[in-house]
Amino acid sequence: MSKFQLKLYITGKTPRSENAIRNLRQICEENLDKQYEIEIIDILEHPQLAEDERILATPTLIKILPPPLRRLIGDLSETEKVLLGLDIRQDLSPVNPN
């Protein structure tokens, strides 16, 4: 498995930002087997970084590695959609054990 490099852009210490951080860490811990790096960027402290990445809404998660680059917007509470968006899972259909 390639190491995942993730950047999460937030706006301050709001409940929405805190939820996104918590959700992302939980998703990574449960699905990426320590093969990830998370950088959290507060756009209030680093507005130029947000401008450089063209961040229009927060929270925004950018998957840098492995390719392809992906962007997800929101608090990352819908785990299955986040896994699909990060290319960790390939489809959302339930697995039939039979």
N, C-alpha and C positions, 0 to 999 in steps of 0.2 A: 504494500500500500504506500502511495506517495504521501509525503507530509503535506498537510493542509496549512496554508498561510491565509489567515482571515483578518480583515480589518472591520471593526464595528465603529461606525460614526454615531455619536450620541450628542444630545444637547443638554448639558448640565446633569445634575443628580436628580432627575425627575423620576416619578414612579414608572413611567413608560421606559425610560432609559435603564433603570435598575432591573425591570422585568426582562428586557432584551438581553442584558448581560447575563442574568441568571439562566434564562432559557438557552442561550448560546453555550454557556459552560456545561450545562446539563446534557445538551445534545452531543457536544464534543466528547464528554466523558463517557457517555453511553455508546457512542457509535464509532469513534475514531481511534480508540486504543492508544491514547497518548501520542498519536501521530499528527499533532496540530500545534500551531502557534496562533494566539489571539492578540491583536493589538487594538486597544480601545482608545479612540480619539474623540475628545470632547471638542466640538466645533466652537464652543464659546472660548476655549483656551487656544485653539489652533485654527482660526478661521481660514487661513491661507491654504491649509491642507484640504479643507472641505471645498474651497473654491477650485483648487487644482484637480480634485477628483469629480468636480461637478455634482456635489451632493446637494440635492434639492429638498430632501425630506429626511427626517431622522426618526427612529433609528434606521440606519442603512448598513447592511452587511455586504462587504465585498470579498469574494473568494478570489485571491490572487493566484494561488497554486493549489492543486494542479490545474492546468488549463482544462477547459476554457474559463476565462474570467466570468464571474457571475455576480449579479447584484440582487439583493433581497431587501425589501423595505417593510418595516413593521417591527413589532415586539418579539417576533420569532416564536410565538406561542403555538402555532400550528406545526407541530414537530414533523409530521409526515410531509407537509409541503416544503419545509426547510430542507429535509433530507433529499427530496426530489430536486429542489432548486440548487443544492450543492453537488448534485450528481453522486450522492451516496447511495440512494435507492433509485432504481430505474422506472418504477411505476407505482401508482397508488392502489392498485387492485389488491384485495386481501389474498393472502396465501391460503390455498385450500390444502389442508393436511391429508386429504384422502388420495 
